[in-house]
Amino acid sequence: MARAAKGQKAYAAKAGGRAAAGGRRGGSHLWLQGLVCGAVLAFATPVAVLVGVMLMPALAATLIETRPGRPVTRAVALAGAAFTVAPVWHLIQAGGGVPAALDVLADPAVTGPAWLAGACGWALCEVLPVLLRGVAAMNAQARVAALDAEEKMLRGAWDLEEG
Amino acid sequence: MDDAGTIAGHYRLDPAQPSARSVGGLRAFAATDERDPVRKLIALQLRPDLPARPRWLAPQGAVPVEHAMMALDHGPGRDPGGQPCWFVLCPAPPGPALSVAPAVWGEAEALRCLLVPAAGALCALAERGLTHRAIRPDNVFRAAAGEKATLGPCWAAPPGSLQPAAYEPPYAAMCLPTGRGQGGITDDVYALGVLLLWCVLGGAADWADGVALAHRKLEHGSLAALAGGARLSASLQDLLHLMLADEPDHRPTPQMLLEPNQARSRRLATRPPARATRALDIGGESAWSARELAAAIARHPEQGVGQLRAGLVDRWLRRNLGDNGLAARVEECVHRRAAEALSDESRAQAMLVMRVVAVLDPLAPLVWRGATLFPDGLGTLLASVLASGNGPIAVALEELVANDGITQWCGCQTRRRDLPALKQDARDWRGWLATRGPMGGVKRLVYALNPLLLCGSPLLGGRLAVRLTDLLPALEDAAGQADRKRPPIDADIAAFAAARADLALVVELGQVDGFATEADRAAVLGFFGRLQLRTHPAPLPRLAAWLLESGMIALTRWHSLATRKALSEALAQHAQAGQIAPMLALAEDSGARAADRSGAAHAAARLEAIAAERAFLAADAPQRAAGAERAGQDIAAATGLVATLAAVLVLALAA
């Protein structure tokens, strides 16, 4: 018992250490992200403005979502990114500044698909798990039914109680 | 009785004379032989408590003997009232019994018409190793005055069992009637002598009181006790003196009696038994000689044992009888009893009485707790006391065998010639009695010692079975009214079969203990199957159905329900055909049983696997749901990633 308690204490200490280190790593990531965002805002302001507006749904999802791994944010960001890549590329190639970026953003044919894609990403992320859970449950039920039928058949053919 | 209503296949009760009469102490009916209708026969009805004598009914016993009614055949039948009984067939007697019309016979007529023909018949019997033991006025017949007499039937009852005490030698008369044993041909000579005296006296003798008469015989000698004050010719007196000698060896042989004048001229150098100067009183009886003392102790064992332990008996033997050797032997018996560690005091007392009586009078019968018998009469005595419900004597006899009393009695005997064989028999009897299970015990002993005793099982419902071959037909006949929930075997049938059959047929029955286990039921079924193959190949549909209905074939032993159904149908077919052996073969098919067990094991394992899988499915549902959710989210992310990569690719290509 004493040895077990000692082991548990050691494990808890280790776990606490790992959590503290994770917190430190999360803090450093946040600091790094802030640094990158600051650098982008400082040195590529038009691109930053364009990307920031185009991926506004993803940013919103980031703020709202609390699930570990942020799956909705990930899906919304990746879906929106598909329609953000081309405007950003054209902006860079044209060498435009912030006004050019704002012109691009003023075009609903550019921002609309990006935001719509984000919405689709969100919808997919909510619907697909429900669908897959249903499929899995149906599979399990079908298997249970098959097992029931086999058991009934076996019990109907064999008397395993006596003899 | 066979299907044609005949007895033993050829004989039939005469419907013209349906009423029974008494012949030789048994009910007798007129009978006819279908092969020879003119021949006059009688059928004697056996009594259940008096087993017939097997040696007489064996083929060698059935050879005709002049002036003796020999048995022709025997078998089951029904009396005119329809009751099943066992009959023994023999020629009708030539006339009425001597007791029907008692008359004073002249000496010459008695010798010519009674003694010589009877002696001739006894000679023939002696050559075959048989004794008659039923010579008395109501069992000796003659057609008319002046005709030669014929000895009546004797084989339908145990030796001497129906004899009045007067017609038996004193030691046999002391025995219980059915325990008198086979005896010797000289015992027949004795009975013939008494009958001769009865005829000469004109049937006027009063010999009714058996116990007192036996006592008088021991005290005064048989001739004096029987003849009383009657006047007899000197020649007849000499002859009767020899024929009625107490010592069997002193009596003339039947061969000698064929010439009565020579027989009576024989002289015996015998001394009368030593007589004491003062009588010893035991239980109110005064004993003047050693044999009277033995008889008194046998009749009053409690008082006898008291005097033995007090040393009064051996002192009396020394001082008053002057027989120091006998006194020493009696003293040895008392000391031996003290040294023996018999836990039961009354059993120790019975053993002491038995030994002392045997020592005091070597000719005396065995005495054990109120049962007086010659050991070779044990079987018939046991059968009769069991049939009549005489519990105390039955228990005493059982105890006698179980305690090896007969061997102990043999150890005290000095006169008998058959001791080694008797000891061996006693060991066998003890072994049968000690055998556990349905093949042993007192029933086995009774059936083994009485080869013609009817099987007493209530399952037979009054049907008769004497031989092993009678058992299955009787059960088949009884199956119609039987309670078929009970198996068609009980302790009586098992003991009967064990006694009548060879070991191979019944060996499995020895292990049967109730019918609860599969092995017990298989043993019973196996027994009936083998018995049918051996003794009765004809169909036995009712018995086979009885075996099925009583659960002797437990279909529940089979796990496969389909096999059970198929087996049940096949068994029903075999039962309908009345063949038990194929039913056994089906039930005991080891290959099919192994396949059934293997299939059942496989099914059980599969059921376990199903249960485990079902439990896993129930327990794994949350993990499965979480996995599905993760997969959905991953698919959504992957879709976006693919779209992004596709956009990059399109831009790259366009550039």
Interface residues (C-beta under 8 A of the other chain):
Chain A: G69 P71 V72 R74 A75 V76 A77 L78 A79 G80 A81 A82 F83 V85 A86 W89 A117 G121 L124 C125 V127 L128 P129 V130 L131 L132 R133 V135 A136 A137 A140 R143 V144 L147 E150 E151 L154 R155 G156 A157 W158 D159 L160 E162 G163
Chain B: T556 R557 W558 H559 S560 L561 A562 R564 G599 A600 A603 A604 R606 L607 I610 A611 E613 R614 L617 A621 R624 A625 G627 A628 E629 R630 A631 G632 Q633 D634 I635 A636 A637 T639 G640 L641 A643 T644 A646 A647 V648 V650 L651
